[in-house]
Amino acid sequence: MNDTYLNFVNSPLGARLARSLGWPKPEVLRRYRADEPEFDGLIAVGAGREPHLLDALAGIIARTGFTSVAHQSAGAWVPLATRHGLMTGRFEPAEAGPHGRVTALIFDASGIADSTQLDTLFGFFHDTLRSLGKSGRIVVLGRPPEACASPRQWTAQRALEGLTRSLGKEARRGITSNLVYVAQGAEHDLEATLRFFLSPRSAYVSAQVVRIAAAPEQDAAAAHGAAFDWAQPLAGKRAVVTGAARGIGAAIAGALAAEGAHVIGIDIPSAREALETTLRPLAGTALAFDIAAPDAPAQIAAALDELGVDIVVHNAGITKDKTIAKMTEAAWHSVIDINLSAQERIDEALLAAGTLRDGGRVVCVSSISGIAGNLGQTHYATSKAGVIGRVQSMAPPLRERRITINAVAPGFIETQMTANMPLAIREAGRRMNSLRQGGQPVDVAQTVAWLAHPGCAGVTGQVVRVCGQSLIGA
């Protein structure tokens, strides 16, 4: 849907009025386009004491095409970057200013072991933040607090979450800020995730915390990028997307197909025509099933035949908003059944039949309503919180088969449903986040595609909000 206010304040006249009247001015976000470079520009690199991830970081930056400048905090970066041909010089605080000369800021905080060492974060971001351009990226790298060797180290690493989320609120201008905790042994499993957070693909993902564990040994080659083409990482993969006829589901189908997957879209029989219209240009397969039907899981497993699938995206969902006092039992049951119980039944059928192959990916669509709750959505919020519970509870047993399971939790996304909201509620949903605008279906789709990536074998049990750092549930 068109955001009239965003378009107006980014026009010459609207921009002048916004400045003079003090109106908020949301930035037009830079999103991924196939005809534009995904990675370019200058990265400023900083580090705390005894950083552990700079070596892996140098290789990743070299493969993306960025160049770098080193902040004074990252002395160890200079020889690494020079060896990889990445260096253009050192970052000088005097250079900081609203010139947009830097595309991204990366800080390796993995070696910070005490709260007294957090001062290096201040020095780096104090010097560099004003030099970060529009739609810039901030990525902080650390170690999972729960795996730290001492309470002091745990404390210091946990402090990174407050820093990262605050930077997302201070930076403005379409800038995002995210934190990646990298477990020991997972240093070379970082690339797919870091590429996502540095790319325009993550335009509406901010203030998120992602944990990367060491990938199973069988997936090491994929994690290192040896088994796939970064331009078509899903080539040869088969992906199932429920609720694929329109909206977010159609965008997910398109994003997976663009990365090389053969997409099998599922939607209810009454949406067959829209489903076929969506899948036809993607050379995909349309399956008309009501996922709530008792025999649907067996029918879906049978329809996927002996070829099996590598990726399952549970996107189908409904809402029938009413306060619980006015809600019918049938409405409660249908929302829980379609949004949550059907996912459980389908996965159980696919796993039992061996249809979902070992090393596969399961991505579930939750919602920030499942995190924060929402007026008139007790059933919807219950179902979406249950989706998060599924992801967290299923991650350990699925890991035995090298299958990852994660969730995306969209905030206010511009869809047909949000277009039908009353104007005041719609505007509040758009502006109550750090980016001060609604997201697009493609923002959810690109996040799903990242979690489906073969290089994300170490990312499992995670819930990633696609909400522009919404104030709801923050």
Summary of the structure (lengths in Angstrom):
residues: 474
radius of gyration: 22.2
end to end distance: 25.2
largest distance: 66.9
contacts: 1693
relative contact order: 0.11
helix: 44%
strand: 19%
